[in-house]
Amino acid sequence: MKVFIIEDEPLAVERLRLLLGEYDNSIEIAGVADSISTAISWLSTHPSPALLFLDIELADGKSFSIFNHVTPKCPVIFTTAYDHYALDAFKLFSIDYLLKPVTLQSLATAIKKYHEITSYQKTPPDFTAFTEHLAAIPKEYKQRFLIKIGNRLLFKESSEVSYFYAEDKVVFLVAKDGTKYSIDYRLEKLETMLDPAVFFRLSRKIICAISAITEIKTYFNNRLRILLQAGKIHEEVIVSRERVNAFKTWAEM
């Protein structure tokens, strides 16, 4: 049996690889993709595997969007570190979902379900119905962040944030009063967690809240110059021409 893994955490891939070998050493891993784009490319150019292991949160977005581009002719087992997703939908349109860290017992149960189902059901899963089902479910976005200052912990509501920025591989949350806090999230991850009606990624290094924008000016080479404010802090960001149309669409939501 050939399986394909879509997962952006190398340790999670290795763990799944070891558990699959321990469960059944005849299982062959046909390939691994660590992003939506690489998964689409692989699934578009290779025969469908027998089973697909699919992480929900990838660095370039939620993996559900893969099904808008390709239709795998195989069942899916979702893997996730979160239990707040539309798990009922997963039960309807997949074999199973596995909460991370995946255990041998949960993996064995899922694969047994795969064999039971495929032994009498030969029709490929309806991923169009799956994506439509998910689209009808209200999305949940991150409401607060837990900040560590010395030996103290405090909460910052998402509504208190002016912008996030990355510097020297560290991401900072800048509150509306101008106070900066380091947080343990990559900007790529934050993009998937924040309300897109409120936050927008202006550049490779900055995600801003719409309330932080004080001025928008045209800039040479069809770019935009955005001025952000947080307390006494003023930040200038240049939006590339590739991002300008997306920014304008977002600003008019």
C-alpha positions, 0 to 999 in steps of 0.5 A: 500500500502506497501512502502520501504525506502532506506535512510541514513539520519534519519531526511530525513526518519522521514520527509518522514514517516510523509509526507506519513502519512499525504498524506495517513495514510493507506500507510504502511512502510514495512521497512527502509534500510540505506545502499546498503548492508542492502537494498540488504539483505532486498529486497532479503528476503522480498516480493517486496513492492508496491513502493520503495523510493530510496536515490541516495547518501548513505554512502557506495556508489551510490544506483544504484548498488543495481540493480546489485544484486537484481531486485525489482518488483516495481516502484521507486521514487528517492530522492536526494539533488542534481539536477545535476544527470542524471535526464532524466534517472530517468524520463525514468526508474522511476516514479519520482524523488524528490529533498530534502527537500521533500514537501507534494506537490511533494510527492503527485504528485509523488504518483498520477503518480504512481497510474496512471501508475500502473493502466495500466502498469503491467510490472515491470521496467527494471532496467538492462536497467536503469543501462546500461543507467547510465553507458553510461553517463559521471560522474561528480566529485567534482572540488573544495572545499569552505574553511572557514578561520575565516571570509574569504572564499576561493576555493581549487581546487581538483587538489590542494589536496594531501590527506584528513584525519579524526581525532577526528570526523573532516575531514581535507583537506591537500593541496599540500603545506602542509596547512590543512583545516577543511571541512564539509564532511565525508570521506564516502561522499568524496569517492562518490564525488572524481574522483576514477582515482585520489583519493583512500581510503588508510585506514579508516582515509585517502583518498589520491591523486595519486600525493601525493604518494612518496613511496610504500613498502611491509610490513609484513603480506601482507600489504603495507606501503605508504608514502605521502608528502604535502609540508614539511609534510610526512605521513606514511599509512599502507594499510591493506591486504584486501585493497592491491589488490584494491590499486594495481588495482587503481594504474595501472589504 
